[in-house]
Amino acid sequence: MRMAQMNTTGMLWLEALRRRWSLRLVAGESRWQFVVHMAGWVRLFIRQTRWLHALDARDTLRRAAQADPGLYERWHRPYISTHFDGDTRRRIVSSHYAFVMRRFPARLGERIVSGGSARLATLRLDGATGAYLSLRKPSRGDAGELSLLLLTLDKQVLASCILTFDRSDSVIVGAVKGAGPHTPAEASREFIQASHGLHPTDLLVSLVRELAALHGLKRIRAVASSARVAGVSHGPDADGDDAFWRAQGGVPSSSGCLELPLSLMRAPCADGPRSRREKRQQREAFREKACAAFAAAFRSTDERFPAGATASVSRDAAAIVHSRSPAAQQPASEHGGMLVAGL
């Protein structure tokens, strides 16, 4: 029995090292960097062996590690927040993939776990070319496991947000960024103008709240700038302060995070000059439609929302789900309407 266990452990190590070597080739890691990382594996031999067995014990984690060999050593270094210790980092990785496979629609969960991307919804904009929402694995896992992006139809990044489901009822926002370095400033200005003043990063945080409502999450946290992992741009302007999160209602919490309210109270649209009220109404209508289309992409195959969905999911989302059913295929409105795209 002991010999069989040793053989199994040896096979796990060989397979993990082989896949980790392939990651080195893809990432352009030098031989010296690879040796340093492997020294960390040896130094943590007992705990690393337990982690390899834990990854192999669950089919979801095994396939996720095959698609992203960085999972083999994700817990070795600071991850999401510098306040998280090794045990917390391992737990978060396990919890995230368990959540994705249990709570996401099967096809969407499979695509995410296998390292693919999923186009969730196309957003139609007044007087603009439009944009769409996408989910995929981040290029680096330091800030978390799942990247939510708002892109132009030409695939230019308007904003991105990295999420990790750290428990069955909690999500952590590891980073929020504005437009990508290769996205022209005109693209961002066009989106803001066409959405009646809604900034891309603000929309993504609204979508995180919609996702929390859909799955009945009780907690949303964002990593504070003081706890960000080195090399991760945390704020929309990457300036190191937490003004953005304070504007979103964030208050300091434990583990280097800010606690965000599950919903954010907004100024009544009836206040202010008429032109301002109308613009605010149009902006909030666009936000609601975007959230509804986003939520509809997470419905299960029988057209119901996942277990844990709450009544706070907007009525618009239910309407979109109905419109996608075989019995009622209706086109979306041309005026700021949203279309749920196929996965």
Secondary structure as the mmCIF struct_conf table of DSSP 4:
data_model
#
loop_
_struct_conf.conf_type_id
_struct_conf.id
_struct_conf.beg_label_comp_id
_struct_conf.beg_label_asym_id
_struct_conf.beg_label_seq_id
_struct_conf.end_label_comp_id
_struct_conf.end_label_asym_id
_struct_conf.end_label_seq_id
HELX_RH_AL_P HELX_RH_AL_P1 ARG A 2 ALA A 27
TURN_TY1_P TURN_TY1_P1 GLY A 28 GLY A 28
HELX_RH_AL_P HELX_RH_AL_P2 ARG A 31 ARG A 43
TURN_TY1_P TURN_TY1_P2 LEU A 44 LEU A 44
HELX_RH_AL_P HELX_RH_AL_P3 PHE A 45 ALA A 57
BEND BEND1 ARG A 58 ARG A 58
HELX_RH_AL_P HELX_RH_AL_P4 ASP A 59 ALA A 67
HELX_RH_3T_P HELX_RH_3T_P1 PRO A 69 HIS A 76
BEND BEND2 ARG A 77 ARG A 77
BEND BEND3 ILE A 80 SER A 81
TURN_TY1_P TURN_TY1_P3 THR A 82 HIS A 83
HELX_RH_AL_P HELX_RH_AL_P5 GLY A 86 ARG A 103
BEND BEND4 PHE A 104 PHE A 104
HELX_RH_AL_P HELX_RH_AL_P6 ALA A 106 VAL A 113
TURN_TY1_P TURN_TY1_P4 SER A 114 GLY A 115
STRN STRN1 ALA A 118 LEU A 123
HELX_LH_PP_P HELX_LH_PP_P1 ARG A 124 ARG A 124
TURN_TY1_P TURN_TY1_P5 ASP A 126 GLY A 127
BEND BEND5 ALA A 128 ALA A 128
STRN STRN2 ALA A 131 ARG A 136
BEND BEND6 SER A 139 ARG A 140
TURN_TY1_P TURN_TY1_P6 ASP A 142 ALA A 143
BEND BEND7 GLU A 145 GLU A 145
STRN STRN3 LEU A 146 THR A 152
TURN_TY1_P TURN_TY1_P7 LEU A 153 ASP A 154
STRN STRN4 VAL A 157 ARG A 167
TURN_TY1_P TURN_TY1_P8 SER A 168 ASP A 169
STRN STRN5 SER A 170 LYS A 177
BEND BEND8 ALA A 179 ALA A 179
TURN_TY1_P TURN_TY1_P9 PRO A 181 HIS A 182
BEND BEND9 THR A 183 THR A 183
HELX_RH_AL_P HELX_RH_AL_P7 ALA A 185 ALA A 194
TURN_TY1_P TURN_TY1_P10 SER A 195 HIS A 196
BEND BEND10 GLY A 197 GLY A 197
HELX_RH_AL_P HELX_RH_AL_P8 PRO A 200 LEU A 214
TURN_TY1_P TURN_TY1_P11 HIS A 215 GLY A 216
STRN STRN6 ARG A 219 VAL A 223
HELX_RH_3T_P HELX_RH_3T_P2 SER A 225 ALA A 227
HELX_LH_PP_P HELX_LH_PP_P2 ARG A 228 VAL A 229
TURN_TY1_P TURN_TY1_P12 ALA A 230 GLY A 231
BEND BEND11 GLY A 235 GLY A 235
TURN_TY1_P TURN_TY1_P13 PRO A 236 ASP A 237
BEND BEND12 ASP A 239 GLY A 240
HELX_RH_AL_P HELX_RH_AL_P9 ALA A 243 ALA A 247
TURN_TY1_P TURN_TY1_P14 GLN A 248 GLY A 249
STRN STRN7 VAL A 251 PRO A 252
BEND BEND13 SER A 254 SER A 254
TURN_TY1_P TURN_TY1_P15 SER A 255 GLY A 256
STRN STRN8 CYS A 257 LEU A 260
HELX_LH_PP_P HELX_LH_PP_P3 PRO A 261 PRO A 261
BEND BEND14 LEU A 262 SER A 263
TURN_TY1_P TURN_TY1_P16 CYS A 269 ALA A 270
BEND BEND15 ASP A 271 GLY A 272
HELX_RH_AL_P HELX_RH_AL_P10 ARG A 274 ALA A 296
TURN_TY1_P TURN_TY1_P17 ALA A 297 PHE A 298
TURN_TY1_P TURN_TY1_P18 THR A 301 ASP A 302
BEND BEND16 GLU A 303 GLU A 303
HELX_LH_PP_P HELX_LH_PP_P4 ARG A 304 PRO A 306
TURN_TY1_P TURN_TY1_P19 ALA A 307 GLY A 308
TURN_TY1_P TURN_TY1_P20 ALA A 311 SER A 312
BEND BEND17 VAL A 313 VAL A 313
HELX_RH_AL_P HELX_RH_AL_P11 ARG A 315 ARG A 324
BEND BEND18 SER A 325 SER A 325
TURN_TY1_P TURN_TY1_P21 PRO A 326 ALA A 327
HELX_LH_PP_P HELX_LH_PP_P5 PRO A 331 SER A 333
TURN_TY1_P TURN_TY1_P22 GLU A 334 GLY A 336
STRN STRN9 MET A 338 VAL A 340
HELX_LH_PP_P HELX_LH_PP_P6 ALA A 341 GLY A 342
#
